[in-house]
Amino acid sequence: MHLIFEEDGHFKAGSILSETDATAQVETASGKRSKIKAANILLRFAAPAPTEAIAEAETLAAELDADFLWEAAGADEFGFEQLAQEYYGHAPTPPESLALLLKLHGSPIHFHKRGKGRYRPAPAETLAAAKAGLEKKRLAAERQAHLAVELAAFRLPEEYASLIPRILIAPDRNTLEYKALEDAAAATGLSPLRLIERCGAIPSTLDFHLASFLLEYFPRGTGFAPVTEPADPPELPKSGVRAFSMDDEATTEIDDALSVEWLDDGSIRVGIHIAAPALGIAPGSELDKVARERLSTVYYPGNKITMLPEALIHHYTLGETHDCPALSLYVDVAPDLRVLGTESRLEMVHIADNLRHETLEVLFNDETLRNPAAPDYPYRRELEWLRDFAAVLEAGRGKADTVDRVDYNFKLDGERISIVPRKRGSPIDKVVSELMIFANAHWGGWLAENRVPGIYRAQSNGKTRMTTAPDPHVGLGVDQYAWSSSPLRRYVDLVNQRQLISLVQGSDPAYPPRSEQLFSVVREFELAYDAYNEFQRRLERYWMLRWMQQENIQEVTASVIREDLVRFDSLPLVTRAPSVLGVAPGAKVRLAISSIDLLDIDFHAELMETLTPPDSSVALP
């Protein structure tokens, strides 16, 4: 005796070896023996053999029409043998019964299973909806196949024009467009990115990189909703100083300015004046939400994405010839350049001039400082004194830098890039950086001394982190360092400025101790700031490759840092060059440049020759 039974949703045939009321010992055609519950046995028959019955049933089932069976079945629940009797008009053979069972089981939209071998016809409206769904899937599958064929032939279907770069960066993997892209990529052996490129859909690699970044971090665009200029408190006292700022020509967010007064007792009062947007951007306000969402200005060659709307920047930037609200730190200095005392004030400061690096550095530099006969220039006395004071501050931190280092400025003129070297540690750099370090360290200490919460930038063991604890910054050589000098560009500085203003005014701080807002700002700022910096580095690397193409650079000299890592001599570029493995760190090498890829922002550097051995007198990084 043979039987048909159901196991794991499938119908199987076998021969009965032994049987009880509850179970049957069965051997299938493969020789496998199983114990089958009586409840799972659907059909018993003496002939034909199980394998023949299955084969004949599958042939017969293929000839059955599910729609006709549905119409013939009526509306009530039925057993498959009952319907087989009616359909064939005679007592069905085992293959015929099994064929009908297979058809019923394989037509779930027509027949709903109700139990062992029993089914109920689907309601007409349910069947119609299911058929419409199947038709939709069929058409989608056809469309997906068509799109895949077009992509594999490197023709971009019109549907994809609005999907790039999203479909490559943050795709919806359930869409047929993405599935077709995957199918075509598999067929061509290309990555989706390279396939889209072959289709001509990335005409500008620069635009692609920008769009990819904006898609992830500025999905609603970089514009701002219209804002009105805030009103400053009318009671701010007016300072008597004439301050000046020093920034590059592209800077619009002028956060800091300086002033110098020679007092009658021979001491000097230095004013460090910081723009005060915290006066008009209240915590939790709509303007605050804008700044909190962005957390920092994003910089990259040729452009930037500001943290604040232009109206607010215009209102609070320390623009020349204007009286501007500022948080000022006054530092009284003895004739021998010792710090005698400090005072913080909230006031209106007259900004006499916005000095620009491009014109000032020609006049105020190491050579003119050594030459008493050098031509005169605005604020010469103040700047020369500030340079001496900055040197004392730097030495006081134990961080006097005698190593010549070079920075690079990226300047774009349309599609042409200029990368201009600029010696780090110029007098302008020293003055601004040392006074800002002094202000940030001092104000951080002031917050800590008064137990007012703040956000600090700490460094130890070579790792830098944001924290709400006033921990040391070893790299700068200060006991604590609270970013406070760029509130127009960084949200952390804006938060700290609110806390400092509360100390100046003797009011409750905006963020009380153990403020969850401070903790969340720290978390969010670190993530955003790291992402923005990484984007800036990627775009700078991109433009360095563009510059090498533009200048037809085929060879460069570089220094081996370690293993296969090298640093170019003429660009701020560090890259891997596997062919230098085995060359001693510090050695100078000549590299051949090839295979520049602006989409991956990559290239190949091959060792041509070792020029000089490492200089044992130079400390390696």
DABEL-V535386 format. One record per backbone hydrogen bond with DSSP energy under -1.0 kcal/mol. NH is the residue of the N-H (numbers start at 1). CO is the residue of the C=O. If there is no record, write none. Layout:
nh = (NH NH)
co = (CO CO)
This chain:
nh = (2 3 4 5 6 7 10 12 14 15 16 17 18 20 24 25 26 27 28 31 34 36 38 40 41 42 43 45 53 54 55 56 57 58 59 60 61 62 63 64 69 70 71 72 73 78 80 83 84 85 86 87 88 89 97 98 99 100 101 102 103 104 105 106 107 110 111 112 114 115 118 119 120 122 127 128 129 130 131 132 133 134 135 136 137 138 139 140 141 142 143 144 145 146 147 148 149 150 151 152 153 154 155 160 161 163 167 168 169 170 175 179 180 181 182 183 184 185 186 187 188 189 195 196 197 198 199 200 201 208 209 210 211 212 213 214 215 216 217 218 221 236 239 243 244 245 247 251 254 255 257 258 259 261 263 266 268 269 270 271 272 273 274 275 276 279 280 281 285 289 290 291 292 293 294 295 297 298 300 303 305 313 314 315 316 317 318 319 321 322 324 326 327 328 329 330 331 332 333 334 337 340 341 343 345 347 348 349 351 352 353 355 357 360 361 363 364 369 370 374 380 383 384 385 386 387 388 389 390 391 392 393 394 395 396 397 398 399 407 409 411 413 416 418 420 422 424 430 431 432 433 434 435 436 437 438 439 440 441 442 443 444 445 446 447 448 449 450 451 452 456 457 458 459 460 463 465 467 471 473 474 477 478 482 489 490 491 494 495 496 497 498 499 500 501 502 503 504 505 507 515 519 520 521 522 523 524 525 526 527 528 529 530 531 532 533 534 535 536 537 538 539 540 541 542 543 544 545 546 547 548 549 550 551 553 556 558 559 560 561 562 565 566 567 568 569 573 575 577 580 581 583 586 587 588 589 590 591 592 593 594 597 602 604 606 608 609 611 612 618)
co = (45 14 43 12 40 10 7 5 3 27 1 25 25 23 36 18 34 15 32 28 26 24 22 37 38 4 4 2 49 50 51 52 53 54 55 56 57 58 60 61 65 66 67 68 69 119 117 79 80 81 82 83 84 85 93 94 95 96 97 98 99 100 101 102 104 107 107 120 118 118 115 78 112 110 123 124 125 126 127 128 129 130 131 132 133 134 135 136 137 138 139 140 141 142 143 144 145 146 147 148 149 151 150 157 158 160 163 165 165 166 172 175 176 177 178 179 180 181 182 183 184 185 191 192 193 194 195 197 196 204 205 206 207 208 209 210 211 212 213 214 218 233 348 350 258 353 355 248 252 253 273 244 271 269 267 263 333 261 331 259 329 257 327 255 325 276 277 277 282 285 286 287 288 289 290 291 489 305 303 300 298 309 310 311 312 313 254 317 351 319 349 347 274 345 272 343 270 341 268 338 334 332 332 330 328 326 237 324 322 243 243 245 247 356 357 360 360 365 366 371 377 379 380 381 382 383 384 385 386 387 388 389 390 391 392 393 395 394 422 420 418 416 413 411 409 407 405 426 427 428 429 430 431 432 433 434 435 436 437 438 439 440 441 442 443 444 445 446 448 447 467 481 465 472 463 460 458 456 469 478 459 473 473 440 486 486 295 490 491 492 493 494 495 496 497 498 499 500 501 502 512 515 516 517 518 519 520 521 522 523 524 525 526 527 528 529 530 531 532 533 534 535 536 537 538 539 540 541 542 543 544 545 546 547 548 591 589 567 587 565 565 562 575 559 573 557 571 566 564 577 578 580 560 584 612 558 609 556 606 554 604 602 597 594 592 590 590 588 588 615)
